[in-house]
Amino acid sequence: MTTTTGTTSTGTTTSGSASTGASARALMEGSEALVRAAILADCRFFAGYPMTPFTEVLEHFAALLPDAGGVCINAESEIEAVGMAWGAVATGARAATGSTGQGLALMQESFSEATLAELPLVIFNMSRSQGDYFQATRGGGHGDYRHIVLAPQDVREGVALVQLAFHLADKWRNPVMIYGDYLLAHTQEAVSVERVEFPPLPAKDWAVDGSRSGTGRSRSVTPLGVTKVGQRHFGQEGKAQYIATKMAYVEREARAEAGFCEDAETVVVAFGSPAKFVKYAVAQLRDEGLRVGWVRPITLWPFPVDAVRAATRTARVVGSFEISSGQLVDDVRIAVAGAAPVEFIGGVSSDHSGFGLGRLLDVDEVRERIRALHEGRTQPPVPGYEEFTYEPAPHQLAPTPEVTP
Amino acid sequence: MSTIPLGPVLDTAHAPGDGARVVEPKTPALLLTNHHHLCPGCGEPLAVRAIAEALEDLGLVDTAVCALGIGCYTSFGATVDVDLVQCLHGRAPSVATGVKRMLPDATVFTLQGDGDMVNEGLQEVLHTAARGESLTAVLVNNGVFGETGGHMTATSVLGQRTKNTIEGRDAEYHGYPILIGDLIAQLEGAAYVARGSVHNAGAVARTTKMVRRAFEAQRRREGFSFVEILTMCPTGWFIPTGEGPDYLASTLGEVHIMGELKADGQIRTTEELHAENVRKAAELDAQLARGGLED
């Protein structure tokens, strides 16, 4: 009943059938599996700054990269970490950085500028919730830019998507983010980290190494559109135009999978770890005879508009289940384009530290929210937070006067 | 206040021993063009030339990678024939770190202004120095944001008039300038730290030598090397073009003291360098009084 929709036909396989770098199946936490996958994909440089729940990614890079002939720097700040990765990527090496919400917020200037400099940087985002969906897909950086964002649902898929991230980064010379969470980073799973084969990519003749300095053919890795005297000159506006027109091609990388959608009256959209809960809950509701289905964006950008539209073709109502106050729901509404009402059925939910999982991420809770959507009932409150409901004061309820002249 | 002459004073009292002769104009091969779009009297082209000559002198051209900051000097990214990574304002030392760690045999240097390095990127340069990264950071310091039109930076000296310190930098209101070279010299990871200038021919020659020594320290993997180059900015200083060199010597040069702040494992303080410069100046004055400069 599950269909996977990859809109490209690049011959990419994720089965690992022809794997050359297979490792034995072993119990390891998600962070370690992701890091081993990165090293298998020839990542040789990492710089990061500890922050929960991303910290273990840094720990495993620090432990594993030196033996792989690489370098992991414990950067003094997130801003320095992304700068270091920037420099490593500019030499043609595969390199990455990462953090979580606030740390990634500090890196935003570099993220957007790196896109204009066409740096194939990979970013490990182990988020504290799904409230960083906008940060990941819209970003807080300046100018016109987009990042490819891959959201694995579990460790096994994460191993494949991390390798895909490095491939896509080089293929498009554009930053790629892995959007994970506490569950992905910290869950121990029995996984085998196997190499995924990708089509060959052209040599990085744009990368700097000093060898062409003084030959009249030196190189510039720059976001400014300023090249060397005598070379093709973009100018600031020309470079921005060039990147903007590239993005239309990158949109072909949209990926999603869907299940039970052929005759579904209610379709739920979810990504990352929560999507796995949604898939399980939908299967339970199907057993009860409810015509419900699910669709899971694997790329958050490019958003799989066509796949979501196809999956919701028969839907009477569409729900967005996400651990936030409602961000993904915007993209779902764009994709569904008014063909059916789109309702937010998730909520803010975390543990007391704010880093981990809250009570909403529970199969029973998820199932009852989908059932309420299907039956047209009001969503139940987020468990544990019934009393934390905003009560507007009288002055806030009073109308604000018009100020137009 | 004694003004310190920072190079041999031209002896105009006596005819030169040798007659005038035509010399070959020497343009560094690394320059793709002789043209630049900076203001008349700007010191930055001289600083860039010092870097180019140092690379050529040491035969390091085909190993050179520059991590370039944001300021007026950014335009040299297009005209200097060196592999370039353009960085965000302040971030060049971090970027250079990534480059150097992946290319240990390259000669990696940053080129940054005082706004870039000492304002926006103070954290980057200090941490990179403390880590002892074997790369060279070059600071062109004119004590002003030249590109925005003459605003105060963290290295502007007390009393300096800028667009946002109209009556002069006041310690009580604007705080004190940072002597970045002195700060870096204290860090264990820094192997070579020097402060030069381009306000006269002798200063340019000494500065080129400092850049050479910095690159040599990098090649020997001794640690972080740093050269601060005081440059003229008559436009941002709101003075006539011709007064740039003298203004530099009498204002910035009196606070950001020139000389080698750390070399061969020895740190020299601002006071020590100042005393040494005064002694040298007195010696030159004495030589002139005796009838001419000695060899």
Interface residues (C-beta under 8 A of the other chain):
Chain A: R44 F45 A47 V71 I73 A75 E76 S77 I79 E80 A81 V82 G83 M84 A85 W86 G87 A88 V89 A90 T91 A93 A95 E109 S110 E113 A117 V208 D209 G210 S211 R212 S213 G214 T215 G216 S218 R219 S220 V221 T222 P223 L224 V226 T227 K228 V229 G230
Chain B: A29 L30 L32 T33 V61 D62 T63 A64 V65 A67 T74 S75 G77 A78 T79 D81 V82 D83 L84 V85 Q86 C87 L88 R91 P93 S94 V95 A96 T97 G98 V99 K100 R101 M102 L103 A106 T107 Q123 E124 H127
